[in-house]
Amino acid sequence: MDISGATALVTGANRGIGRSLAAQLVERGAKVYATARRPESIGLDGVEVLGLDIADPDAVAAAAHTARDVDLLVNNAGIGGKALLGDLDAVRTTMEVNFWGTLSMVRAFAPVLARNGGGAILNIASSASWFVFPGSSAYAVSKAAVWSMGNALRQELAGQGTLVTSVHLGAADTDMMKGYDVPKMVPDDVARTALDGVEAGAFEVVVDDFTEMVKASLSKDPREFDRQFQQFLNR
């Protein structure tokens, strides 16, 4: 997909990777709807700001009605999550935002993309689609669902010519990762790699070496990954 001249909508564009994605889309020549639950927090030049909570079906429908020229949907908004055996309401909220909210966006905008020639969907998943960081199992389950959803949507939307790209990364230097003492990527680098993937027509973008290792481990004995992961944590 040629991003120059495209019209993109980015969820969670007020900080972190979402903010970098919106800014770089503008730099690449796209018209950008930058959205967030608190639109006043976006503060980016060259974008059209919209208030949007992806877990609110009415807000999602309103965004799809307003942004009827979108041909690139960037599903970045998400929240962290703790243990599956912890507070059940918190687990439900993690799934409500990360999975159901993302699916709600796709269902609302798929007809918009079809009317505009097919376009593309970029879903920000995670290395946690494929492994569980201690204490964040609800987040991992939600991102595994986002990954599987991307694979399903790629088939279901093929007839209307919509590219579906899933982005997987380890830790980035964002508010969500403040409490984790692990190596972190710069959000601008994540955004650049993700958008390069869309322009190249990639189905899946793996951003960093750690995530490459995680993905490669899926065909091996899980105990071997556990050993490698402990080495990563202790380095």
N, C-alpha and C positions, 0 to 999 in steps of 0.2 A: 504494500500500500504506500502511495506517495503522500507523506504527511503534509507537505507544502500545499496549501490550498484546501486541506481537509477541515472539517469542523468537529472538534472533540469536546466531550464532556468528561470532566475528571471529578470523581467523588473523593472526599477527604482532602481537598486541595489547600487546606489552610496551614499544613505543616508537613515536615518530613518528606517522605518519598512523593506524596501527592502534590505537595507544593513544587518540588523539583520537576515532576512530570508536567504540570501546568506551565511552568516557566519555560521549560525546554520546548514544549509544543509551540508556544508563541514564537520562540526563537527560530523554529523550523518552518514558520510561515502558516501555522494553523490558526483558525478562529477557535477560541477556547471559552467554554462555559466552566468556570471554576466553582465548585460547590462545597458546602460544609454545613454542619448543623448550626454553626454560628457564622453566618456569612461575613459579619463585620470583622472577623479574625483573619480574613484571607490576605488582604493587603498586597496584591500583585498588580503590576501594571499590565495593560493590554489584554485583560480578560473581562468577560461578562460574568458578574458574580450572581450566584443563585443560592438561596437557602435550601438545604436538602438533608433530611434524615432518611437514610436508605431503609430504616426499619419502619417507616411510616408510609403505608401504601398510598394514602392521599397525596403526600408530598412527592412520592415517586411519580404518580400519575400526572401531577401538576408540572413536574420537570419535563416529562416526555411531551406534554402539550406545548410548553414554552420553547423547548429546544428541538424543534421539528426539523432542523437542518443538519442534525448530527449524523456523521458517518464513521465516527470513531468513539466508542464508549470505553472509558477507562475506569474499571472497578477497582479502586484503591482503598476505599474506606473500610476500616475494620477495627476491632478491639482485641485486647489480649484476653486470656482466659486461664484459669487455674485448674485445680485437680477435678477430674470427673466425679470423684467421691467426696468432694467438698460441697459447698452450697449449691443446691440444685437450681435455684433461680438464677444464679450467676452462670451456670452452665447453659441454661436455656437462653440467656441473654447473648452469650457468645455465639451460639448457633443462630439466633435470631438476626444478629447483625452480619456476621461473616458469611453464613450460607444463605439464609432466607432473604436477607437484604440484597445480597449480590444477585440472587436468582430473580428477585423482584425487579431489579434494574434491567436485567436482560429481557425479561418478559415484556416490560413496558417499552423498551427501546428496540427490540427486534423488528417490529413493524416499521419503525422510523428508519432503521438501517436498510430494510428492504426497499422502502420507497426511494431511498437515496442511493441505490445501486449496490447494496450489500455491505460495503465497508468492513469494519473490523471491531472486535471486542478484545480488550486487553485486561486480563484478570491478574491482580497481584496475589499470588499464592505464597508459598514459603518452602524452605527446606523442611519445615515441620509438617509438610504434607506427607513426608516419608519417614519421619522419626519423631520421638517425643522427648522434649527437653524436660528434665525433672521439674515437677510442679506446674506444668503448663499443658496437661493432657487435653483439656477442653479446647484450647486453642489449636492443638495439633489435629484433633478430630475435625474441627471446623475447616481447617485448611486442606485436610485430606479430601473433605467433601467438595471444596472449591476446585481442587485439581480434577477429581472425578467428574464434576459438573462440566468443566471445560472440555474434557474428552467427549462427553455426551453431546454437548451443544455444538461441537465441531461437526458432528454428524447431522444433528437435527437442523442446523442452519446452513449446511452445505448447499442445499437447493436454492437458497437466495443469494449465494455467493459471499457469505460473511466469513471472514477469517476469525478464528478464535485462538488467541495466544495466551498461554499461562506462563507467568514469570515466577521463578523460584530462587530464593536467596536465603542466606544465613542472616546474621545480625547486621542491622544498619544502625547508624547513629541517630536514633529517633527517640521521641518521648517514651514510646512503648518499651524501649530497651534500656532505659536509664538504670534500672536496678540490676543489670546483668554485667558481670565482669568478664567479658569475652571480646575478642577482636571484632571491630565493627567497621562496616563500609560507609563511605560517604553517600548520602542520598542522591546527590547529583550523578554519581557514577552508576548507581542502580537505575536511575531514570534513563540515562543515556543508553545503557545496554538494552533496556526494555524497549525503548522506542526504535533502536536499531533493529531489534528483532521483528517488530511490526513491519517496518519498511522492507525487511528481507522476506516477509511472508512466513516467518517461523511459527510452528505450532507450539513450541516450548522453548523458553529461554532460561538457561541455568547460569546464574550471574557470577558465581565465585567457586573457588576450588573446594571449599568445604561442602557446598551443595552438590558438586560433582561427585565427591566421595560418598555422600549420603545416597544419592541416586544409584551409583554403581553397587552399593551394598545390598540393594533390594534382591539381587539374584544370588546372594551368598548367605551363608549361615549367619543369623542375627547376632550370634555371640561374637563373631569377628568384628561386626560393626561396634558392638559395645566396647570392645577393647580399643578400637581406633578412636571412638568418641571420648573415652577416658583419657587417652593420650592427648587429644585435642584440648580437653579441659585443663590438663595439668601442664601444658607447655608454657 
